[in-house]
Amino acid sequence: MPLYEYQCQSCQETVELLVRNSTEQPICPKCGSSKLDKQLSVAAPPAIAGHALPTTSAPVPTCGRPQCGSGCMFD
């Protein structure tokens, strides 16, 4: 279930909302308005070869194959 950032046209509040499907109309939790503008998300920068992006948890052991999300295809 995707988490999207919206700005309310009525109260100018910026909120993150969980949207379960494309037909669901998000509602501002502050004022109850349905006039919300979806904000553009900023993607994380790509990892530089040999340097991993910072994380808050310990790495999960994997098989080591690039297809599995471990290892670096640029080395």
PDB file with SEQRES, HELIX, SHEET and CRYST1 records, atoms N, CA, C and O in Angstrom:
SEQRES   1 A   75  MET PRO LEU TYR GLU TYR GLN CYS GLN SER CYS GLN GLU          
SEQRES   2 A   75  THR VAL GLU LEU LEU VAL ARG ASN SER THR GLU GLN PRO          
SEQRES   3 A   75  ILE CYS PRO LYS CYS GLY SER SER LYS LEU ASP LYS GLN          
SEQRES   4 A   75  LEU SER VAL ALA ALA PRO PRO ALA ILE ALA GLY HIS ALA          
SEQRES   5 A   75  LEU PRO THR THR SER ALA PRO VAL PRO THR CYS GLY ARG          
SEQRES   6 A   75  PRO GLN CYS GLY SER GLY CYS MET PHE ASP                      
HELIX    1 AA1 PRO A   66  CYS A   68  5                                   3    
SHEET    1 AA1 3 THR A  14  LEU A  18  0                                        
SHEET    2 AA1 3 LEU A   3  CYS A   8 -1                                        
SHEET    3 AA1 3 LEU A  36  LYS A  38 -1                                        
CRYST1    1.000    1.000    1.000  90.00  90.00  90.00 P 1           1          
ATOM      1  N   MET A   1       0.835  -1.171   0.000  1.00  0.00           N  
ATOM      2  CA  MET A   1       0.000   0.000   0.000  1.00  0.00           C  
ATOM      3  C   MET A   1       0.886   1.243   0.000  1.00  0.00           C  
ATOM      4  O   MET A   1       1.657   1.463   0.935  1.00  0.00           O  
ATOM      5  N   PRO A   2       0.775   2.041  -1.036  1.00  0.00           N  
ATOM      6  CA  PRO A   2       1.660   3.196  -1.159  1.00  0.00           C  
ATOM      7  C   PRO A   2       1.324   4.328  -0.199  1.00  0.00           C  
ATOM      8  O   PRO A   2       0.163   4.570   0.134  1.00  0.00           O  
ATOM      9  N   LEU A   3       2.364   5.005   0.229  1.00  0.00           N  
ATOM     10  CA  LEU A   3       2.267   6.175   1.090  1.00  0.00           C  
ATOM     11  C   LEU A   3       2.571   7.383   0.222  1.00  0.00           C  
ATOM     12  O   LEU A   3       3.640   7.462  -0.384  1.00  0.00           O  
ATOM     13  N   TYR A   4       1.630   8.332   0.159  1.00  0.00           N  
ATOM     14  CA  TYR A   4       1.799   9.511  -0.675  1.00  0.00           C  
ATOM     15  C   TYR A   4       1.772  10.766   0.182  1.00  0.00           C  
ATOM     16  O   TYR A   4       1.159  10.791   1.249  1.00  0.00           O  
ATOM     17  N   GLU A   5       2.443  11.806  -0.300  1.00  0.00           N  
ATOM     18  CA  GLU A   5       2.437  13.098   0.378  1.00  0.00           C  
ATOM     19  C   GLU A   5       1.473  14.013  -0.373  1.00  0.00           C  
ATOM     20  O   GLU A   5       1.516  14.108  -1.600  1.00  0.00           O  
ATOM     21  N   TYR A   6       0.601  14.687   0.385  1.00  0.00           N  
ATOM     22  CA  TYR A   6      -0.390  15.592  -0.183  1.00  0.00           C  
ATOM     23  C   TYR A   6      -0.317  16.939   0.518  1.00  0.00           C  
ATOM     24  O   TYR A   6       0.114  17.033   1.667  1.00  0.00           O  
ATOM     25  N   GLN A   7      -0.752  18.003  -0.203  1.00  0.00           N  
ATOM     26  CA  GLN A   7      -0.935  19.302   0.425  1.00  0.00           C  
ATOM     27  C   GLN A   7      -2.394  19.679   0.238  1.00  0.00           C  
ATOM     28  O   GLN A   7      -2.932  19.620  -0.868  1.00  0.00           O  
ATOM     29  N   CYS A   8      -3.029  20.070   1.346  1.00  0.00           N  
ATOM     30  CA  CYS A   8      -4.441  20.428   1.329  1.00  0.00           C  
ATOM     31  C   CYS A   8      -4.597  21.834   0.759  1.00  0.00           C  
ATOM     32  O   CYS A   8      -3.896  22.756   1.174  1.00  0.00           O  
ATOM     33  N   GLN A   9      -5.516  21.998  -0.194  1.00  0.00           N  
ATOM     34  CA  GLN A   9      -5.793  23.310  -0.783  1.00  0.00           C  
ATOM     35  C   GLN A   9      -6.535  24.215   0.201  1.00  0.00           C  
ATOM     36  O   GLN A   9      -6.433  25.439   0.118  1.00  0.00           O  
ATOM     37  N   SER A  10      -7.278  23.619   1.129  1.00  0.00           N  
ATOM     38  CA  SER A  10      -8.083  24.407   2.063  1.00  0.00           C  
ATOM     39  C   SER A  10      -7.276  24.972   3.223  1.00  0.00           C  
ATOM     40  O   SER A  10      -7.353  26.167   3.505  1.00  0.00           O  
ATOM     41  N   CYS A  11      -6.493  24.120   3.905  1.00  0.00           N  
ATOM     42  CA  CYS A  11      -5.772  24.566   5.103  1.00  0.00           C  
ATOM     43  C   CYS A  11      -4.254  24.626   4.913  1.00  0.00           C  
ATOM     44  O   CYS A  11      -3.534  25.006   5.836  1.00  0.00           O  
ATOM     45  N   GLN A  12      -3.762  24.255   3.731  1.00  0.00           N  
ATOM     46  CA  GLN A  12      -2.332  24.269   3.383  1.00  0.00           C  
ATOM     47  C   GLN A  12      -1.492  23.271   4.186  1.00  0.00           C  
ATOM     48  O   GLN A  12      -0.263  23.346   4.156  1.00  0.00           O  
ATOM     49  N   GLU A  13      -2.125  22.347   4.898  1.00  0.00           N  
ATOM     50  CA  GLU A  13      -1.415  21.315   5.666  1.00  0.00           C  
ATOM     51  C   GLU A  13      -0.786  20.315   4.691  1.00  0.00           C  
ATOM     52  O   GLU A  13      -1.412  19.932   3.702  1.00  0.00           O  
ATOM     53  N   THR A  14       0.445  19.898   4.968  1.00  0.00           N  
ATOM     54  CA  THR A  14       1.104  18.847   4.195  1.00  0.00           C  
ATOM     55  C   THR A  14       1.066  17.573   5.018  1.00  0.00           C  
ATOM     56  O   THR A  14       1.509  17.555   6.166  1.00  0.00           O  
ATOM     57  N   VAL A  15       0.533  16.499   4.429  1.00  0.00           N  
ATOM     58  CA  VAL A  15       0.349  15.243   5.160  1.00  0.00           C  
ATOM     59  C   VAL A  15       0.785  14.068   4.304  1.00  0.00           C  
ATOM     60  O   VAL A  15       0.775  14.149   3.076  1.00  0.00           O  
ATOM     61  N   GLU A  16       1.168  12.970   4.955  1.00  0.00           N  
ATOM     62  CA  GLU A  16       1.434  11.704   4.280  1.00  0.00           C  
ATOM     63  C   GLU A  16       0.245  10.795   4.558  1.00  0.00           C  
ATOM     64  O   GLU A  16      -0.159  10.617   5.707  1.00  0.00           O  
ATOM     65  N   LEU A  17      -0.306  10.227   3.501  1.00  0.00           N  
ATOM     66  CA  LEU A  17      -1.475   9.368   3.644  1.00  0.00           C  
ATOM     67  C   LEU A  17      -1.257   8.036   2.948  1.00  0.00           C  
ATOM     68  O   LEU A  17      -0.639   7.967   1.885  1.00  0.00           O  
ATOM     69  N   LEU A  18      -1.767   6.988   3.557  1.00  0.00           N  
ATOM     70  CA  LEU A  18      -1.727   5.653   2.985  1.00  0.00           C  
ATOM     71  C   LEU A  18      -2.933   5.515   2.062  1.00  0.00           C  
ATOM     72  O   LEU A  18      -4.072   5.638   2.511  1.00  0.00           O  
ATOM     73  N   VAL A  19      -2.694   5.261   0.780  1.00  0.00           N  
ATOM     74  CA  VAL A  19      -3.773   5.142  -0.193  1.00  0.00           C  
ATOM     75  C   VAL A  19      -3.848   3.686  -0.630  1.00  0.00           C  
ATOM     76  O   VAL A  19      -2.924   3.169  -1.259  1.00  0.00           O  
ATOM     77  N   ARG A  20      -4.940   3.037  -0.297  1.00  0.00           N  
ATOM     78  CA  ARG A  20      -5.079   1.605  -0.543  1.00  0.00           C  
ATOM     79  C   ARG A  20      -5.315   1.255  -2.011  1.00  0.00           C  
ATOM     80  O   ARG A  20      -4.854   0.214  -2.479  1.00  0.00           O  
ATOM     81  N   ASN A  21      -6.032   2.119  -2.745  1.00  0.00           N  
ATOM     82  CA  ASN A  21      -6.254   1.859  -4.169  1.00  0.00           C  
ATOM     83  C   ASN A  21      -6.461   3.183  -4.893  1.00  0.00           C  
ATOM     84  O   ASN A  21      -6.634   4.224  -4.260  1.00  0.00           O  
ATOM     85  N   SER A  22      -6.443   3.138  -6.225  1.00  0.00           N  
ATOM     86  CA  SER A  22      -6.493   4.362  -7.024  1.00  0.00           C  
ATOM     87  C   SER A  22      -7.854   5.044  -6.992  1.00  0.00           C  
ATOM     88  O   SER A  22      -7.945   6.220  -7.346  1.00  0.00           O  
ATOM     89  N   THR A  23      -8.910   4.357  -6.585  1.00  0.00           N  
ATOM     90  CA  THR A  23     -10.237   4.970  -6.536  1.00  0.00           C  
ATOM     91  C   THR A  23     -10.530   5.613  -5.183  1.00  0.00           C  
ATOM     92  O   THR A  23     -11.515   6.339  -5.050  1.00  0.00           O  
ATOM     93  N   GLU A  24      -9.697   5.359  -4.183  1.00  0.00           N  
ATOM     94  CA  GLU A  24      -9.902   5.932  -2.855  1.00  0.00           C  
ATOM     95  C   GLU A  24      -9.578   7.425  -2.878  1.00  0.00           C  
ATOM     96  O   GLU A  24      -8.516   7.822  -3.358  1.00  0.00           O  
ATOM     97  N   GLN A  25     -10.494   8.258  -2.360  1.00  0.00           N  
ATOM     98  CA  GLN A  25     -10.296   9.707  -2.307  1.00  0.00           C  
ATOM     99  C   GLN A  25      -9.695  10.067  -0.953  1.00  0.00           C  
ATOM    100  O   GLN A  25     -10.361   9.923   0.072  1.00  0.00           O  
ATOM    101  N   PRO A  26      -8.440  10.537  -0.930  1.00  0.00           N  
ATOM    102  CA  PRO A  26      -7.833  10.911   0.344  1.00  0.00           C  
ATOM    103  C   PRO A  26      -8.498  12.153   0.932  1.00  0.00           C  
ATOM    104  O   PRO A  26      -8.985  13.015   0.201  1.00  0.00           O  
ATOM    105  N   ILE A  27      -8.513  12.233   2.267  1.00  0.00           N  
ATOM    106  CA  ILE A  27      -9.137  13.347   2.980  1.00  0.00           C  
ATOM    107  C   ILE A  27      -8.137  13.916   3.971  1.00  0.00           C  
ATOM    108  O   ILE A  27      -7.430  13.169   4.647  1.00  0.00           O  
ATOM    109  N   CYS A  28      -8.078  15.246   4.056  1.00  0.00           N  
ATOM    110  CA  CYS A  28      -7.171  15.925   4.974  1.00  0.00           C  
ATOM    111  C   CYS A  28      -7.561  15.604   6.409  1.00  0.00           C  
ATOM    112  O   CYS A  28      -8.707  15.835   6.795  1.00  0.00           O  
ATOM    113  N   PRO A  29      -6.634  15.074   7.213  1.00  0.00           N  
ATOM    114  CA  PRO A  29      -6.958  14.745   8.598  1.00  0.00           C  
ATOM    115  C   PRO A  29      -7.132  15.991   9.484  1.00  0.00           C  
ATOM    116  O   PRO A  29      -7.696  15.896  10.574  1.00  0.00           O  
ATOM    117  N   LYS A  30      -6.655  17.147   9.027  1.00  0.00           N  
ATOM    118  CA  LYS A  30      -6.765  18.368   9.831  1.00  0.00           C  
ATOM    119  C   LYS A  30      -8.120  19.053   9.653  1.00  0.00           C  
ATOM    120  O   LYS A  30      -8.776  19.398  10.637  1.00  0.00           O  
ATOM    121  N   CYS A  31      -8.548  19.255   8.375  1.00  0.00           N  
ATOM    122  CA  CYS A  31      -9.785  20.008   8.134  1.00  0.00           C  
ATOM    123  C   CYS A  31     -10.901  19.184   7.494  1.00  0.00           C  
ATOM    124  O   CYS A  31     -12.039  19.649   7.425  1.00  0.00           O  
ATOM    125  N   GLY A  32     -10.597  17.959   7.021  1.00  0.00           N  
ATOM    126  CA  GLY A  32     -11.615  17.100   6.425  1.00  0.00           C  
ATOM    127  C   GLY A  32     -11.873  17.356   4.948  1.00  0.00           C  
ATOM    128  O   GLY A  32     -12.770  16.743   4.370  1.00  0.00           O  
ATOM    129  N   SER A  33     -11.109  18.248   4.323  1.00  0.00           N  
ATOM    130  CA  SER A  33     -11.294  18.555   2.902  1.00  0.00           C  
ATOM    131  C   SER A  33     -10.782  17.413   2.032  1.00  0.00           C  
ATOM    132  O   SER A  33      -9.840  16.709   2.395  1.00  0.00           O  
ATOM    133  N   SER A  34     -11.419  17.245   0.882  1.00  0.00           N  
ATOM    134  CA  SER A  34     -10.939  16.252  -0.085  1.00  0.00           C  
ATOM    135  C   SER A  34     -10.174  16.926  -1.216  1.00  0.00           C  
ATOM    136  O   SER A  34      -9.808  16.271  -2.192  1.00  0.00           O  
ATOM    137  N   LYS A  35      -9.926  18.241  -1.093  1.00  0.00           N  
ATOM    138  CA  LYS A  35      -9.180  18.987  -2.109  1.00  0.00           C  
ATOM    139  C   LYS A  35      -7.687  18.922  -1.779  1.00  0.00           C  
ATOM    140  O   LYS A  35      -7.120  19.850  -1.201  1.00  0.00           O  
ATOM    141  N   LEU A  36      -7.068  17.799  -2.162  1.00  0.00           N  
ATOM    142  CA  LEU A  36      -5.659  17.566  -1.876  1.00  0.00           C  
ATOM    143  C   LEU A  36      -4.870  17.490  -3.170  1.00  0.00           C  
ATOM    144  O   LEU A  36      -5.329  16.915  -4.157  1.00  0.00           O  
ATOM    145  N   ASP A  37      -3.679  18.076  -3.158  1.00  0.00           N  
ATOM    146  CA  ASP A  37      -2.761  17.995  -4.291  1.00  0.00           C  
ATOM    147  C   ASP A  37      -1.653  17.017  -3.941  1.00  0.00           C  
ATOM    148  O   ASP A  37      -0.980  17.166  -2.921  1.00  0.00           O  
ATOM    149  N   LYS A  38      -1.464  15.997  -4.809  1.00  0.00           N  
ATOM    150  CA  LYS A  38      -0.380  15.037  -4.589  1.00  0.00           C  
ATOM    151  C   LYS A  38       0.947  15.733  -4.866  1.00  0.00           C  
ATOM    152  O   LYS A  38       1.107  16.389  -5.895  1.00  0.00           O  
ATOM    153  N   GLN A  39       1.890  15.590  -3.951  1.00  0.00           N  
ATOM    154  CA  GLN A  39       3.200  16.209  -4.081  1.00  0.00           C  
ATOM    155  C   GLN A  39       4.164  15.231  -4.749  1.00  0.00           C  
ATOM    156  O   GLN A  39       4.006  14.015  -4.644  1.00  0.00           O  
ATOM    157  N   LEU A  40       5.148  15.772  -5.428  1.00  0.00           N  
ATOM    158  CA  LEU A  40       6.170  14.924  -6.051  1.00  0.00           C  
ATOM    159  C   LEU A  40       7.089  14.363  -4.973  1.00  0.00           C  
ATOM    160  O   LEU A  40       7.519  15.089  -4.077  1.00  0.00           O  
ATOM    161  N   SER A  41       7.382  13.101  -5.061  1.00  0.00           N  
ATOM    162  CA  SER A  41       8.294  12.457  -4.117  1.00  0.00           C  
ATOM    163  C   SER A  41       9.719  12.628  -4.595  1.00  0.00           C  
ATOM    164  O   SER A  41       9.986  12.610  -5.797  1.00  0.00           O  
ATOM    165  N   VAL A  42      10.626  12.793  -3.665  1.00  0.00           N  
ATOM    166  CA  VAL A  42      12.039  12.901  -3.984  1.00  0.00           C  
ATOM    167  C   VAL A  42      12.663  11.520  -3.810  1.00  0.00           C  
ATOM    168  O   VAL A  42      12.598  10.927  -2.733  1.00  0.00           O  
ATOM    169  N   ALA A  43      13.254  11.027  -4.863  1.00  0.00           N  
ATOM    170  CA  ALA A  43      13.868   9.702  -4.810  1.00  0.00           C  
ATOM    171  C   ALA A  43      15.200   9.763  -4.075  1.00  0.00           C  
ATOM    172  O   ALA A  43      15.863  10.800  -4.049  1.00  0.00           O  
ATOM    173  N   ALA A  44      15.577   8.653  -3.487  1.00  0.00           N  
ATOM    174  CA  ALA A  44      16.878   8.564  -2.822  1.00  0.00           C  
ATOM    175  C   ALA A  44      17.977   8.579  -3.870  1.00  0.00           C  
ATOM    176  O   ALA A  44      17.794   8.042  -4.962  1.00  0.00           O  
ATOM    177  N   PRO A  45      19.114   9.184  -3.556  1.00  0.00           N  
ATOM    178  CA  PRO A  45      20.212   9.188  -4.533  1.00  0.00           C  
ATOM    179  C   PRO A  45      20.763   7.775  -4.719  1.00  0.00           C  
ATOM    180  O   PRO A  45      20.725   6.967  -3.790  1.00  0.00           O  
ATOM    181  N   PRO A  46      21.272   7.474  -5.909  1.00  0.00           N  
ATOM    182  CA  PRO A  46      21.821   6.135  -6.128  1.00  0.00           C  
ATOM    183  C   PRO A  46      23.098   5.930  -5.325  1.00  0.00           C  
ATOM    184  O   PRO A  46      23.813   6.879  -5.004  1.00  0.00           O  
ATOM    185  N   ALA A  47      23.361   4.686  -5.013  1.00  0.00           N  
ATOM    186  CA  ALA A  47      24.586   4.345  -4.281  1.00  0.00           C  
ATOM    187  C   ALA A  47      25.784   4.508  -5.205  1.00  0.00           C  
ATOM    188  O   ALA A  47      25.688   4.249  -6.405  1.00  0.00           O  
ATOM    189  N   ILE A  48      26.899   4.931  -4.652  1.00  0.00           N  
ATOM    190  CA  ILE A  48      28.140   5.046  -5.401  1.00  0.00           C  
ATOM    191  C   ILE A  48      28.864   3.712  -5.263  1.00  0.00           C  
ATOM    192  O   ILE A  48      28.854   3.114  -4.187  1.00  0.00           O  
ATOM    193  N   ALA A  49      29.482   3.246  -6.319  1.00  0.00           N  
ATOM    194  CA  ALA A  49      30.164   1.956  -6.298  1.00  0.00           C  
ATOM    195  C   ALA A  49      31.073   1.848  -5.075  1.00  0.00           C  
ATOM    196  O   ALA A  49      31.924   2.706  -4.840  1.00  0.00           O  
ATOM    197  N   GLY A  50      30.883   0.805  -4.321  1.00  0.00           N  
ATOM    198  CA  GLY A  50      31.712   0.561  -3.145  1.00  0.00           C  
ATOM    199  C   GLY A  50      31.202   1.229  -1.885  1.00  0.00           C  
ATOM    200  O   GLY A  50      31.751   1.005  -0.806  1.00  0.00           O  
ATOM    201  N   HIS A  51      30.159   2.047  -1.995  1.00  0.00           N  
ATOM    202  CA  HIS A  51      29.604   2.730  -0.827  1.00  0.00           C  
ATOM    203  C   HIS A  51      28.103   2.456  -0.766  1.00  0.00           C  
ATOM    204  O   HIS A  51      27.390   2.670  -1.746  1.00  0.00           O  
ATOM    205  N   ALA A  52      27.637   1.997   0.353  1.00  0.00           N  
ATOM    206  CA  ALA A  52      26.217   1.728   0.524  1.00  0.00           C  
ATOM    207  C   ALA A  52      25.524   2.965   1.068  1.00  0.00           C  
ATOM    208  O   ALA A  52      26.151   3.808   1.709  1.00  0.00           O  
ATOM    209  N   LEU A  53      24.232   3.067   0.808  1.00  0.00           N  
ATOM    210  CA  LEU A  53      23.448   4.129   1.404  1.00  0.00           C  
ATOM    211  C   LEU A  53      23.330   3.872   2.902  1.00  0.00           C  
ATOM    212  O   LEU A  53      23.302   2.713   3.317  1.00  0.00           O  
ATOM    213  N   PRO A  54      23.260   4.911   3.721  1.00  0.00           N  
ATOM    214  CA  PRO A  54      23.138   4.696   5.159  1.00  0.00           C  
ATOM    215  C   PRO A  54      21.804   4.040   5.502  1.00  0.00           C  
ATOM    216  O   PRO A  54      20.771   4.354   4.912  1.00  0.00           O  
ATOM    217  N   THR A  55      21.846   3.135   6.456  1.00  0.00           N  
ATOM    218  CA  THR A  55      20.628   2.472   6.917  1.00  0.00           C  
ATOM    219  C   THR A  55      20.588   2.524   8.428  1.00  0.00           C  
ATOM    220  O   THR A  55      21.592   2.797   9.087  1.00  0.00           O  
ATOM    221  N   THR A  56      19.400   2.255   8.969  1.00  0.00           N  
ATOM    222  CA  THR A  56      19.246   2.269  10.417  1.00  0.00           C  
ATOM    223  C   THR A  56      19.226   0.860  11.000  1.00  0.00           C  
ATOM    224  O   THR A  56      19.169   0.696  12.219  1.00  0.00           O  
ATOM    225  N   SER A  57      19.272  -0.146  10.151  1.00  0.00           N  
ATOM    226  CA  SER A  57      19.234  -1.517  10.648  1.00  0.00           C  
ATOM    227  C   SER A  57      20.433  -2.295  10.115  1.00  0.00           C  
ATOM    228  O   SER A  57      21.101  -1.875   9.170  1.00  0.00           O  
ATOM    229  N   ALA A  58      20.681  -3.420  10.736  1.00  0.00           N  
ATOM    230  CA  ALA A  58      21.791  -4.275  10.311  1.00  0.00           C  
ATOM    231  C   ALA A  58      21.472  -4.870   8.948  1.00  0.00           C  
ATOM    232  O   ALA A  58      20.303  -5.124   8.655  1.00  0.00           O  
ATOM    233  N   PRO A  59      22.469  -5.098   8.108  1.00  0.00           N  
ATOM    234  CA  PRO A  59      22.214  -5.689   6.794  1.00  0.00           C  
ATOM    235  C   PRO A  59      21.646  -7.104   6.916  1.00  0.00           C  
ATOM    236  O   PRO A  59      22.005  -7.864   7.816  1.00  0.00           O  
ATOM    237  N   VAL A  60      20.764  -7.428   6.000  1.00  0.00           N  
ATOM    238  CA  VAL A  60      20.143  -8.748   5.982  1.00  0.00           C  
ATOM    239  C   VAL A  60      21.003  -9.662   5.127  1.00  0.00           C  
ATOM    240  O   VAL A  60      21.304  -9.319   3.984  1.00  0.00           O  
ATOM    241  N   PRO A  61      21.413 -10.828   5.650  1.00  0.00           N  
ATOM    242  CA  PRO A  61      22.227 -11.738   4.845  1.00  0.00           C  
ATOM    243  C   PRO A  61      21.442 -12.266   3.651  1.00  0.00           C  
ATOM    244  O   PRO A  61      20.273 -12.630   3.777  1.00  0.00           O  
ATOM    245  N   THR A  62      22.092 -12.303   2.493  1.00  0.00           N  
ATOM    246  CA  THR A  62      21.459 -12.831   1.288  1.00  0.00           C  
ATOM    247  C   THR A  62      22.441 -13.769   0.597  1.00  0.00           C  
ATOM    248  O   THR A  62      23.523 -14.044   1.117  1.00  0.00           O  
ATOM    249  N   CYS A  63      22.061 -14.247  -0.555  1.00  0.00           N  
ATOM    250  CA  CYS A  63      22.898 -15.194  -1.286  1.00  0.00           C  
ATOM    251  C   CYS A  63      24.088 -14.523  -1.962  1.00  0.00           C  
ATOM    252  O   CYS A  63      25.029 -15.210  -2.361  1.00  0.00           O  
ATOM    253  N   GLY A  64      24.070 -13.184  -2.102  1.00  0.00           N  
ATOM    254  CA  GLY A  64      25.178 -12.478  -2.716  1.00  0.00           C  
ATOM    255  C   GLY A  64      25.008 -12.195  -4.189  1.00  0.00           C  
ATOM    256  O   GLY A  64      25.845 -11.515  -4.783  1.00  0.00           O  
ATOM    257  N   ARG A  65      23.940 -12.702  -4.801  1.00  0.00           N  
ATOM    258  CA  ARG A  65      23.703 -12.455  -6.220  1.00  0.00           C  
ATOM    259  C   ARG A  65      23.092 -11.067  -6.402  1.00  0.00           C  
ATOM    260  O   ARG A  65      22.212 -10.692  -5.626  1.00  0.00           O  
ATOM    261  N   PRO A  66      23.527 -10.291  -7.399  1.00  0.00           N  
ATOM    262  CA  PRO A  66      22.969  -8.954  -7.618  1.00  0.00           C  
ATOM    263  C   PRO A  66      21.454  -8.954  -7.795  1.00  0.00           C  
ATOM    264  O   PRO A  66      20.793  -8.000  -7.386  1.00  0.00           O  
ATOM    265  N   GLN A  67      20.890  -9.999  -8.394  1.00  0.00           N  
ATOM    266  CA  GLN A  67      19.445 -10.086  -8.586  1.00  0.00           C  
ATOM    267  C   GLN A  67      18.692 -10.110  -7.263  1.00  0.00           C  
ATOM    268  O   GLN A  67      17.517  -9.744  -7.205  1.00  0.00           O  
ATOM    269  N   CYS A  68      19.364 -10.538  -6.205  1.00  0.00           N  
ATOM    270  CA  CYS A  68      18.728 -10.655  -4.900  1.00  0.00           C  
ATOM    271  C   CYS A  68      18.847  -9.391  -4.077  1.00  0.00           C  
ATOM    272  O   CYS A  68      18.358  -9.346  -2.949  1.00  0.00           O  
ATOM    273  N   GLY A  69      19.484  -8.361  -4.612  1.00  0.00           N  
ATOM    274  CA  GLY A  69      19.581  -7.107  -3.901  1.00  0.00           C  
ATOM    275  C   GLY A  69      20.854  -6.920  -3.117  1.00  0.00           C  
ATOM    276  O   GLY A  69      21.002  -5.917  -2.419  1.00  0.00           O  
ATOM    277  N   SER A  70      21.771  -7.850  -3.210  1.00  0.00           N  
ATOM    278  CA  SER A  70      23.052  -7.665  -2.528  1.00  0.00           C  
ATOM    279  C   SER A  70      24.139  -7.623  -3.589  1.00  0.00           C  
ATOM    280  O   SER A  70      23.902  -7.975  -4.745  1.00  0.00           O  
ATOM    281  N   GLY A  71      25.279  -7.211  -3.211  1.00  0.00           N  
ATOM    282  CA  GLY A  71      26.373  -7.105  -4.175  1.00  0.00           C  
ATOM    283  C   GLY A  71      26.195  -5.877  -5.038  1.00  0.00           C  
ATOM    284  O   GLY A  71      25.102  -5.314  -5.101  1.00  0.00           O  
ATOM    285  N   CYS A  72      27.226  -5.466  -5.687  1.00  0.00           N  
ATOM    286  CA  CYS A  72      27.179  -4.263  -6.505  1.00  0.00           C  
ATOM    287  C   CYS A  72      27.505  -4.621  -7.937  1.00  0.00           C  
ATOM    288  O   CYS A  72      28.535  -5.236  -8.212  1.00  0.00           O  
ATOM    289  N   MET A  73      26.629  -4.238  -8.850  1.00  0.00           N  
ATOM    290  CA  MET A  73      26.830  -4.564 -10.257  1.00  0.00           C  
ATOM    291  C   MET A  73      27.909  -3.684 -10.886  1.00  0.00           C  
ATOM    292  O   MET A  73      28.315  -3.949 -12.018  1.00  0.00           O  
ATOM    293  N   PHE A  74      28.394  -2.633 -10.186  1.00  0.00           N  
ATOM    294  CA  PHE A  74      29.335  -1.705 -10.756  1.00  0.00           C  
ATOM    295  C   PHE A  74      30.790  -2.028 -10.396  1.00  0.00           C  
ATOM    296  O   PHE A  74      31.703  -1.381 -10.910  1.00  0.00           O  
ATOM    297  N   ASP A  75      31.017  -2.995  -9.544  1.00  0.00           N  
ATOM    298  CA  ASP A  75      32.401  -3.339  -9.140  1.00  0.00           C  
ATOM    299  C   ASP A  75      33.116  -4.103 -10.218  1.00  0.00           C  
ATOM    300  O   ASP A  75      34.279  -4.469 -10.048  1.00  0.00           O  
TER     301      ASP A  75                                                      
END                                                                             
